[in-house]
Amino acid sequence: MGWGSLIWRPANLLILRNWFKDGPLLPIEFLRKSNDCRLTLVISEGFIPVRTLWALMATNSLEVAVESLRIREGVSEINRSSNIGTLKVKDIYSEPIKLEIQNWASTLQLDAVIWTNLQPNFLKNGNLPLKEDALAYIKSLDINKRKNAEEYIRKAPVQIDTDFRRFFEVELGWTPIL
């Protein structure tokens, strides 16, 4: 599954053809500050669910698929199990997000699902930020970092229509790039 730069820049990720637009509904928002200061999309409970995207992997091996995503995302070996989400449809889960993914995957008769599972790290006083906090952060960036932030936000798939994204569009004029 994907919702951010994997879609427009898969690099060497082992996917077959194009991304499908009928992934599970998940709470996604611009809540992670990347190493280059962009605000990137991550799963975070409590936010409005949006329809994610998904692609079939060009391998039948879950291990190979996970390793492909780990390499594409630059996740270290040590953080692999926490930063790459994995779900086997036949297993039993209790977490709401995994149940949503499992129910979606079972209707498509998929065996497993993987995704980038980075956690929100853009916090304001130890709490998740408001959209106004995110806007103030973006406005504080120097021109080059702000340009990178704009590119990521504008290139996110149109269907990843989050509250923060709509706010950035109104306040900054950052409409989606199709």
C-alpha positions in Angstrom: 0.0 0.0 0.0 1.1 3.6 -0.5 -0.1 7.2 -0.2 3.0 9.3 -0.7 6.2 9.4 -2.8 6.1 5.6 -3.4 3.3 6.4 -5.9 5.2 8.9 -8.1 8.7 7.7 -7.4 8.7 4.0 -6.8 12.4 3.8 -7.8 13.4 0.1 -7.6 10.4 -1.1 -5.6 9.3 -4.4 -7.0 5.8 -3.6 -8.1 3.8 -4.8 -11.1 2.6 -2.0 -13.4 0.5 0.8 -11.9 -1.0 1.6 -8.6 -4.7 0.8 -8.0 -6.8 3.6 -6.4 -9.1 1.4 -4.3 -6.9 0.7 -1.3 -8.3 0.6 2.3 -9.5 3.7 4.1 -6.8 4.7 6.5 -6.2 7.7 8.7 -3.4 9.5 6.9 -2.0 12.9 7.5 1.2 15.1 7.1 2.6 14.3 10.5 6.2 13.2 9.9 9.2 15.5 9.5 11.6 13.8 7.2 15.4 14.2 7.3 15.1 16.9 4.6 12.4 18.8 6.6 9.4 17.8 4.4 6.2 17.0 6.2 5.3 13.5 4.9 2.2 11.4 5.1 1.9 8.7 7.8 -0.8 6.6 9.3 -2.1 8.2 12.5 -5.3 7.2 14.4 -7.7 9.9 15.1 -7.4 11.5 11.6 -10.0 11.3 8.8 -9.6 8.1 6.8 -8.7 8.5 3.1 -8.6 5.9 0.3 -5.1 4.7 -0.1 -3.5 3.1 -3.2 -2.0 -0.3 -3.6 0.0 -2.3 -6.1 0.8 -5.9 -6.6 4.4 -6.9 -5.9 6.5 -8.5 -8.6 7.4 -11.4 -6.3 5.5 -14.1 -4.5 7.9 -13.9 -1.5 6.7 -11.8 1.4 10.3 -11.6 2.6 11.6 -10.3 -0.8 8.7 -7.8 -1.0 9.4 -6.4 2.5 13.1 -6.1 1.7 12.3 -4.3 -1.5 10.2 -1.8 0.4 12.8 -1.5 3.2 15.5 -0.6 0.7 13.2 1.9 -1.2 12.3 3.7 2.0 15.9 3.7 3.3 14.9 1.9 6.5 17.8 0.3 8.4 17.8 -3.4 9.1 17.5 -2.7 12.8 14.2 -0.7 12.2 12.8 -3.1 9.6 10.2 -4.7 11.8 8.9 -1.4 13.3 9.0 0.7 10.1 7.7 -1.7 7.5 4.2 -2.9 8.3 3.3 -6.4 7.4 0.0 -8.2 7.6 -0.8 -11.8 6.6 -4.5 -12.0 5.9 -5.0 -15.4 7.6 -3.5 -14.1 10.9 -5.6 -12.7 13.8 -5.3 -9.0 14.6 -7.0 -6.7 17.1 -5.6 -3.3 16.2 -8.3 -1.2 14.3 -6.0 -0.2 11.5 -4.8 -3.8 10.9 -8.4 -5.0 11.0 -9.3 -2.4 8.3 -6.4 -3.5 6.1 -7.2 -7.2 6.7 -10.9 -6.8 5.8 -10.0 -4.9 2.7 -7.3 -7.4 1.6 -9.5 -10.4 2.2 -12.2 -9.0 -0.1 -9.5 -8.9 -2.9 -8.2 -12.4 -1.9 -4.7 -11.1 -1.2 -2.4 -13.2 1.0 -0.5 -10.3 2.6 0.0 -6.6 2.6 3.0 -4.4 3.3 3.4 -0.7 3.8 5.7 2.0 5.1 5.0 2.2 8.9 6.9 5.3 9.9 5.4 7.0 12.9 4.4 10.6 13.3 7.3 12.6 14.7 6.2 16.2 14.0 4.9 17.2 17.4 3.9 20.4 19.1 4.5 20.4 22.9 4.6 16.6 22.8 1.2 16.3 21.0 0.2 15.9 17.4 0.1 19.3 15.7 -2.8 21.3 14.4 -2.9 22.2 10.8 -2.0 25.7 11.8 1.2 24.4 13.4 2.1 22.5 10.2 1.6 25.7 8.2 3.8 27.8 10.5 6.5 25.1 10.3 6.3 25.1 6.4 6.5 28.9 6.3 9.6 28.8 8.6 11.6 26.7 6.1 14.3 28.2 3.9 13.4 28.5 0.2 15.0 25.2 -0.9 13.5 23.1 2.0 10.1 24.8 1.4 10.3 23.9 -2.3 10.9 20.2 -1.4 8.0 20.4 1.1 5.7 21.9 -1.6 6.7 19.2 -4.1 5.9 16.4 -1.8 2.5 17.8 -0.7 1.5 18.7 -4.3 2.5 15.4 -5.8 0.7 13.3 -3.2 -2.1 11.5 -5.0 -5.2 13.6 -5.4 -7.3 11.1 -3.4 -5.1 11.6 -0.3 -7.3 14.5 0.5 -6.5 15.2 4.1 -7.5 18.2 6.3 -3.9 19.5 6.3 -3.7 19.2 2.5 -6.9 21.2 2.0 -5.6 23.8 4.5 -2.2 24.1 2.6 -4.1 24.5 -0.6 -6.2 27.4 0.7 -3.3 29.1 2.6 -0.4 28.5 0.2 -2.2 27.8 -3.1 -0.5 24.4 -3.3 -2.9 22.5 -5.5 -2.3 18.9 -6.5 0.1 18.3 -9.4 -1.6 15.6 -11.6 
